[in-house]
Amino acid sequence: MPARPLDRIVGAVCLAALIVTSTAAGVRSTEAGADAAALASYDDAVVVLADARTDADLASAELDDTRADAANAADAAAAALDVVDPELLDDTATVEALEAARDELATADEVIDGYLAETASDPDDDLGAAPDTRDEHASAAVRLIVRAGVLDTAAGTMRDFDASLASLTVAVETATRELAASAHAHGTATDAPELAGDEATDAYTAAVEALYGVAASDLAPALTAYQDAWADAVSAHEAAEEEAARAAAEASAPPPAANTSDGVQPTYIRGILVVNKTYGLPSWYGNGLTAETVNAFERMRAEAAASGLDLYISSGFRSYATQASIYNRYVANEGVAAADRHSARPGHSEHQTGLTIDLNTITTAFGYTAEGRWVAANAHRFGFIVRYPEHKEAVTGYVWEPWHLRYLGVGVAGDVYASGLTLEEYLGITSAYQ
Ligand SMILES: [Zn+2]
């Protein structure tokens, strides 16, 4: 960039002004001397104007480049705003921040447009023919210097625009990247829905990963892919839920004589004693927790205690008669439908098997305690499963009971835990009173 010609402008203006003033005042040097001075000031003014014009052209070209960058950033932002789904963002304020930054950039660009239109209508920069006389030289020099000053001011103004436009462009690009970061944070925060399946889950994870460090110009397609992957995962999850519900409804296991215990025999499926709303126990069955259940609980309690957690059995074996009394009390208080959601009818309680224990406080709050979370993640290592998981009432027949554990042995419990299924789903059976 050439040096700002301000010093030369000031010098030349002073010289030209001196000549004009001298002429007006009638102060005369020799004719030849005055002619030479006027000519020199005119020649200087021509050079100053040429320099100012070069500098203004340069500032204008720089501003054009910056405006092109700004337009690209605005396009990428508009594309991202077009496809983004606020539902899928960790923080919806990122959308507003991007909209605000983009609007500010657009306003600045309009202001620049207006300024350029105005300055373009300035008088012609044509130097015209070289003046003939000394006086004409002097006044032409003043005119050229004034014009150089206008161009110099214009160059300064364009550079100011350039700087503010560049910083607004950076703001838009930053806000666009924050939009991607917000989508990414959402992805890691929620994961795919639990029943989405491997394929949809992997695709969603990949779409979330793709938002990392994406160029602003590629953000819109990346957000679209992310949004599509989420929709696919949700559809897969819903389809799996419907399938499970239909399978449960259609399964046609022979109905045992569920509500009377006489003649009922314990049901073993793949070696596992099954007790739920479909499968019952005779009234004579059971006489306390089995030794293996007690031993397994004791090992689990000891390991939890080593981590500072306190586990205790609040309810273990229940006889048919005890369960009848408990269930009938619930029915008296809240009716059959409500009681059936959390309490088993006599002959259908897992507690009668001697393989089931309730831990600590019998409320869903237990699921959120350190003990409850530890049990959910570790009980299978000791042979237990959380028998009635959250959101599985349609399958198990019972609301979420984070405290209710069923002993299956380490091998089967580990398999069921790893499968992510309820025992009903794992065995392909129903749980419904006939
Ligand atoms: Zn229980």
Residues whose N, C-alpha, C, O or C-beta is under 5 A from the ligand:
A	BS01	ZN	D358 H404
